[in-house]
């Protein structure tokens, strides 16, 4: 039986139409999937829990990223190379007098270890937040700033004010990652800010708070200032993706700050996928997947909802 031309034309036309339609559908699906997700960036440090030694060269399987408890897919991991703004807040109030020699020695080696990571500022807490050295990468100027760290007689610490003002300054800087390093004892607080206001300012500044706290005999006050200070030093590092380290003697300042410098300089740039949503997540968490490893980090500044 012979087929007419019209039949041949009909048989040949339909498969082509089917292929075109199928291709168009695949293209639409692809576009929709791309539109439904966006890439976000985290800067994350990973270290050995036992030794505090930083761990580098990790891949996508080393990180667990969650937004409001929802697991997110990690797309890429590379070494972090962009500049990091670092503000060092130093308690130079009268209560810090016995620790000043150890503190200056530790700060001197700390700023040397930070060389190459980005601009560093040194801020004193005595009486009111005071810039001892504004943001710079010049090592000589930073060492001169360390040389200005003296205990001020008759002064009290204003840590809460310093965190707020430093956060406001960091918010104006254009680096996409930042850290706030606090070195203090359990001294009396003379700032009267509520801890929630301080944490809100910290969040807007986008800096990871790292607190090094000398514990032991200190203020025995149970007033609002003491409670707000304690809350910030406890919650600030957790909320901002930083760390808190307690030491029993000021002689440990140098070792702990060297460990922190190594951790800051070994960050990973973690790119993950977030589904498009009208409501941004309230919490972004990152952890290490391998036992014995710890991780902390925060979204790139200025792009947490980009």
N, C-alpha and C positions, 0 to 999 in steps of 0.2 A: 504494500500500500504506500502510495506516494503522498507526501505532505505538500500542501500548497504553500505559496510564498507567504501568505498572510499568517499561516500557522507557524512557519519558521520564524517570522518576525516576532510573533507573540512569545514564543518559547525563549528567544534570545533576549527579549527586552526585560522580562521579569527578573532573571537572576541579577542583571546589572542594577536594576532599581533596588533590589534587595541588598546588594553590596554597598551601594551608595548610602541607603538608609541606615544600614548597620554601622558604617563608618561615621556618619553624622552623629548617631546615637552615642558611639564610643567617645567622640570628641566632646559632646555635651557632658557626658558623665565625667570625663577627665577634667573639664573646666569647672564643673560643680565641685568635684573633690578638692581641687586646688583652692577654690574660693571658700571652702568650708574649713580650711585650716591655715594657720600662719606660723611662721617660725619665731621662736623666742630664744633669747640668749641668757645663760647663767654663767657667772664666773665662780668656779668651785675649786677649793683646795682639798686635797686628800692626804692623809698622813697615817702612819702606823700608830695604832693606839698605845702600844707598849713603849715605843722609842720616841715618838713624836717626829720621826724622820719623814719628810715629805715624799710622796709617791707621784711619779710623773709617767708620761707616756701611756696613759690609760685610753681605752677605747669605749665605744658606746655601751658595751655590756657591763661596764664598771659603775654605772650611775643609775640610780632609781629616782626619777623625778615625779612628783605628785603635785597636783593643784587641787586644793580643797579635798584631799584624799583620793582624787581620780588619777590613775596612772597615765603618764604621757610618754610618747615614743621619743627616745633620744635618737636624733638624726646624725649628728656629727660631733666629734670631740677633737679639738686641736689645742696646742699650747696657747695660753693667753699672752699676747704681745703688746697690747695697747697700754698706754701710760696709766698709772694709778696714782690719784691724789691721796696723800697720806697726811692726816693731822695727828700730831702727838700731843696729848693733853697731860701735863705734868703737875702733880700736886707739890707746889713749892711753898705751902703755907707753913706757919711756925711749927705745927705738929710734925712736919716732915724733917725737921732739923737733924735728927739722928741718922737719917737715911740718905741725906743729900750727897755725900761722897760716893756711895755705891750707885746712887741714881745717875749722877753725872758720868761716871765711868761706863755704866750700862748704856746710857743714851749715846755716848760718843761712838761706841762700837756698833750700836743699832743703826744709826744713820749711815755709817760706812757700809754696813751690810745691805742697806736699801739702795745703794748707789745704782742708778740705771733703771729703776722701776718707775720713777716719775717724781713730780714735785712733792716736797715734804715741808710741813710747817710745824713749828714748836710753839705751844701755847701754855702759859702758866696759869694756875688756878687761884693764886693768892689774892684775897680781897675782891678781885674782879678778874674776869678772863682777860689776859694780856698776851698779845702776840710777841713772843721773844724772837721769832724769826718767821717771816712770811714765807709762803710757798716758793720754793726754789729747788733747783737740782744742783746748785753749787755747793760742793762739799765744804769748802772753807767757810762759807756763810753759815752753813748748818752747824759746823763745829763752833763757830762764834756764838750761835744761838744756844748751844748746849752750855757754853761758858757763862751764860747769863742766868743759869738755873741756880738760884740761891734761896734758902729758906728766909722768908720775910718775917721779921719779928712782929709780933702782935697781930698777925694776919690769920684769916680763916679761909677755908677752901670753898670755892664756888663752882663745884663740878657741874651741877644741874644747869646753871646759867651758861657755862662753857659749852656743854653739849648742844644746847639750843643755838647759841650764836655761831658755833663752828658748823653746825648742820646748815644753817642759813647761808653761810659763806660757801660751803661745798655745793649747795644747790645751784650756785651761779657758775660753777666751774664746768668746763666742757669735756672732761675725761669721762669715759663710759664705765669706769669702776673707781671706787674710793674706799678708804679704810680710815677709821678713827681708832687710834691706839691710846688707851687710858692707863696711866701708871699712877697708882695712888695707894694710900693706906686706908684703914677703917677710921678715918678722921672725922671730926665734926663738920657738918655741912651748914654753910651759911646762905645757900640759895633757898628760896621758898617756893619753887615751882612744883606743881603736882606731877607725879611720875608719868601719868598718861599724856600730859602735854609735852613732856620731854621726849617720850617715845614717839609721839606723833611727829615732832620736829625731826627726830632721827630718821624716821621713815621717809619724810619729804627730802631730806638731804641725800638719801640713797647710799650712805656709807655703812660698811660692815664694822660693827663695834667689837673691838678686841680689848678686853679689860684684864690688866695685870694688877692684882690686889694683894697688898701685904696685910695678912690677917694677924689677929692677936690683940693685945691690949689697945684699946682705942676709946672712942666716945661711947659712954654707957647710956647716952640719951635714948629715950624712947619717944621723942617728939615727932611731929610730922616731917620735919626736914630729914631726920635720920631714916624714917621709914621710906620716904620718897627716894632718897639716895640708894638705899638698899634694894628697892624694887627696880630701879633703873639698872643698877649693876648686875642684877640677876636676870631681868627680862630683856634688857637691851641686846646683849650678845645673841640670845636665842632668836629674837624677832628679826634681827638684821643679818643673820647668817655669819656671825662672827664667833668668837670664843671667849671664855673667861678662864683665867688661870689664877689660882690662889697660891701664895708662897708664905712661908713662915719667917723668912729672913730676907732683908734687903740685899744680901749678898747673892741671892738667887736671881735678882733682876737681870743681870747680864746674860746668863744662860737662857732664861726664858724668852728674853727679847731676841736673842739669836735664833732660837727655835721658831719664833713667830716670823722673823724676817725670811727664813727659808721657806716657810709655809706660804707667805704672801708672794714670794717670787716664783713659786711653782704652780700657780693657778692654771686650771684648764678652762677653755672656752667651750661650754656645753650648749649645743643648739638642739632644741626639742620642738615638737609640733604641738600647737594648741588649737583645738577646734574653735571656729568663729562663734562668738557669743556676744550678746548685748551686755551681759553682766560679767565683768572681769573677776577672776578668782580673788578671794580674800587672803589666801595663804598659798605660797609656793614653797615646797620642801624638796631638798635633795639629800640623798644618802648614798653611801657606798654599798655595793652589793656583796662585796667579799668580806667574810668575817675577819675581824682584827684590824679593819681599816675604818677610819672616821672621815667624814666629809662635812664641809660647811661652805655656804656660798649664797649669793644673792643675784637677782636679775641685773642685767646691764642697766646702768642709770639712764633714765629718759626713754627707755623702750620697753618697760614692763607691760605696757598695754598697746604697744605698736604692732 
